[in-house]
Amino acid sequence: MSGKPQSAVRRFLGQDKNDPWAVRLLPRIVFGLAAVYTLVTLAARSGSSFITVVALVVLGTVVWLLRRRTQLLLALASSVLTSALVGYFSAIGENARGSASAVLTGQAVFGYWALAGMALLGAWMVKEHPGRRGVTVVLADVMLVIASVVGMFAPEAGVPTGFLGLLSVLALRGGTAKSLLTRLRRGSAAKPGDKVKTRADS
């Protein structure tokens, strides 16, 4: 058991050019220590810097864990961006209308965030999704951003517009509309005089 760590240390200290493990490990350790020192130095400046560094570390960890699941990573990034955009547009509309609409704006932002969560769930609840799930979430989020722009001028119509747009995207991308069209075509292709075969006839 003790022979393996000793041989690993010897390989690392020897830095043989023909040993890719030892050659690659040294720069990784150096850059890793430099990155840790930089993050600790930045985090020690103030409380806001600490929160920013922690958020960046968490975000980097999430991206690293989801590096092979590009569709889920795309959907999460789109949802975060959409949440920021709808909040920004709602704040602009609130400032334009006056402070009396703060409660309505808060409800609208919460509704947009709930719809963004529904887009994520709706894309991944379908077992056999015909398209890419991340692209479905992006399209649904685009509809939510458009609805938030509509909500700047008509606050009562923003969330319902986003809900209808979300349902339309999930239906089109999830295959629901396609299956309905297929059933309608089969029903119209069948002749009215054709006899339906039942179990008793067979």
Phi, psi and omega in degrees: 000320182283344181289325182293313177298323179294318179294324178294320178295319179296320178296321181291318180287330180289325179052052177290133182295335179275359180253097184296329181297312182290323182291321182280334185289323183298308178295330178294319178295317181297311180292327177295315177296321178296320179293318179296317179297320179295316180295318180295320179296317179292321182291333183280354183288312182202174180292321179294323177295322178297315179297320179296317180295317179297318179297320179293321179295316178296317179297317178296323178294318179297316179297321179293320180290330183257020184295334180266350178252077187295324182293318178292321178296319177297318180294317180295316179297319179294321180293319179295316179296320179295319178300320179292319183292316181294325176294321179294313180293325178293322178294322177296316179296324178295317179295326180287326182272338183113167184287350182291343183259022183294319180294317179297321179294319178298319177295321180294317179298317177299321178295320177296318180295321177296320178292325176296321175294323177295325178296318177297312181294319181295326180287328183261353177282335179286122184293312181247084181281125184290336181239194178277130185293321179298321177295324177298317179294321179298315179297319178295321179293326175298319177296323179292321178296318177298320179295325178292327175293319175298322180293341175297325182260329179227089186301326182288340184261354185294303183294315176301322177296318177295323179294316178295318177296321178296315178297321180296315181295315181295324179290318182287317183279334182275354178093359181294314180295323180294319179293324177294318178296321179297318179294320179295321179294320178294321179292323179285333180286334179288137181282145180297329183274357180292138180271129179281128181279125181250178179290328180292325180290330181278000000 
